[in-house]
Amino acid sequence: MSGKMKFATDMEKSVLVSNFEKRGWSQVSADEDWNFYWTNVNTTRNIFSLDNGYRLSDDQIINHFPNHYELTRKDLMVKNIKRFRKDLEKEGHPLGEKDEHGRHVHLDHIPTTYLLPADYNLFVEEFRKNPSSTWIMKPCGKARGIGIFLINKLSQIKKWSRDSRTNSFAPPSSRDSYVISRYIDNPLLIGGKKFDLRMYVLVTSYRPLKCYTYRLGFCRFCTVKYTQSTSELDNMFVHLTNVSIQKHGDEYNSIHGGKWTIKNLRFYLEGTRGKQVTDRLFDEINWLNVMSLKSVSGLMANDRHCFEIYGYDIIIDDKLKPWLIEVNASPSLSSTTVNDRIMKYNLINDTLNIVAPNGEVPDVRWNKIPPKDAYGEFDLLYDEELAQQNEFYGGSGHAGGGDRDRSRSLMASMGAGHRAGMRDHSRNRGPATWK
């Protein structure tokens, strides 16, 4: 690989452009010959459209997979995870195991969810089992908290239906579809306030699956103390952690932006709950992140020109159980604070070091094995190809034979007993070999 890299982007974010320019890359328009294109999802859709007929060459890479929406649309994410669990159950696979209550033992990481209006009758049946429960409705095709509301009565669903200009539950367009999920009404609180985690996962290949997790994610806090009171169901400053919503609150702090680093969260949990419990929590988070990717790996168009940074939104309940809420295809690169800008600059820098080593013109035929010193704050979360190489494992069961690394060959037999051996690599860097 040689020559000067040419980049195009339709997202003029400073954390992007400054990273490109510091590498000496030159900017060109999308209509010119480019090597690296950081694009929004709509442009990606046009590039890979059959009607377009655009063909990428070996020296071009782009920051989205063609059908990333299989994971990042709220309805499709739930549909694919449910299908994944059902397939494993049919196969008699250990991961498909259920407990006596019919809940998945190893893959119970999304709240009970239905698609409206398609699953309305199923939802009603479930709601009537526990009529005092609270549910959260989200439009499938929107982000940043737009269109989200909470309900605790069936009459509210009917009102929503009327307000949506439909008197019956006729099949709508995908834009009109909603997901309705059982609300996590017992979130872990810090300072009495609800928060969620924004974590970044980089995928460079789906078949074989290869992904990295970023250490420098953050927590997003609500500005108003949490309450289960039904009188506050409409108060989004209590229930929704989206910065785009919270920044309009009277209690919003523009200095820290209502954010806490995941590193600080770990310190807090280790001090209040203990290190072993905290380690187990983050191992569970890594587990659910990988399982979500596995659920769509067979569906994704594994184009070798593509990589993707996903923004994972996770809520921890008061029993320290993590719940996957949604996955974002274009996590915000806007900065609300100085620390936010530094973190996102470093995120892009470390991403480029992995997907475009040495900043050189890419060759998509390379083996996608970056040098370890290129990882920055990324940790290798799962490498399917590496996990399948039996010669990789030493007699001690340590990955790579190193004493500091533990084997994470969870997906070889994918049995329950292997999960106890998970480790979160932000505590101990090493090759991840879940199998």
Secondary structure as GFF3:
##gff-version 3
##sequence-region A 1 435
A	DSSP	beta_strand	6	9	.	.	.	ID=ss1
A	DSSP	alpha_helix	14	22	.	.	.	ID=ss2
A	DSSP	beta_strand	26	27	.	.	.	ID=ss3
A	DSSP	beta_strand	36	38	.	.	.	ID=ss4
A	DSSP	alpha_helix	41	47	.	.	.	ID=ss5
A	DSSP	beta_strand	61	62	.	.	.	ID=ss6
A	DSSP	alpha_helix	69	72	.	.	.	ID=ss7
A	DSSP	alpha_helix	74	90	.	.	.	ID=ss8
A	DSSP	three_ten_helix	94	96	.	.	.	ID=ss9
A	DSSP	beta_strand	113	116	.	.	.	ID=ss10
A	DSSP	alpha_helix	120	129	.	.	.	ID=ss11
A	DSSP	beta_strand	135	139	.	.	.	ID=ss12
A	DSSP	beta_strand	149	151	.	.	.	ID=ss13
A	DSSP	alpha_helix	154	163	.	.	.	ID=ss14
A	DSSP	three_ten_helix	174	176	.	.	.	ID=ss15
A	DSSP	beta_strand	178	182	.	.	.	ID=ss16
A	DSSP	beta_strand	189	190	.	.	.	ID=ss17
A	DSSP	beta_strand	193	206	.	.	.	ID=ss18
A	DSSP	beta_strand	209	214	.	.	.	ID=ss19
A	DSSP	beta_strand	218	221	.	.	.	ID=ss20
A	DSSP	three_ten_helix	230	232	.	.	.	ID=ss21
A	DSSP	alpha_helix	236	239	.	.	.	ID=ss22
A	DSSP	alpha_helix	243	246	.	.	.	ID=ss23
A	DSSP	beta_strand	259	261	.	.	.	ID=ss24
A	DSSP	alpha_helix	262	272	.	.	.	ID=ss25
A	DSSP	alpha_helix	275	297	.	.	.	ID=ss26
A	DSSP	beta_strand	308	316	.	.	.	ID=ss27
A	DSSP	beta_strand	322	328	.	.	.	ID=ss28
A	DSSP	alpha_helix	338	355	.	.	.	ID=ss29
A	DSSP	three_ten_helix	357	359	.	.	.	ID=ss30
A	DSSP	three_ten_helix	372	374	.	.	.	ID=ss31
A	DSSP	beta_strand	378	383	.	.	.	ID=ss32
A	DSSP	alpha_helix	384	387	.	.	.	ID=ss33
A	DSSP	three_ten_helix	390	392	.	.	.	ID=ss34
A	DSSP	alpha_helix	410	413	.	.	.	ID=ss35
A	DSSP	three_ten_helix	416	421	.	.	.	ID=ss36
###
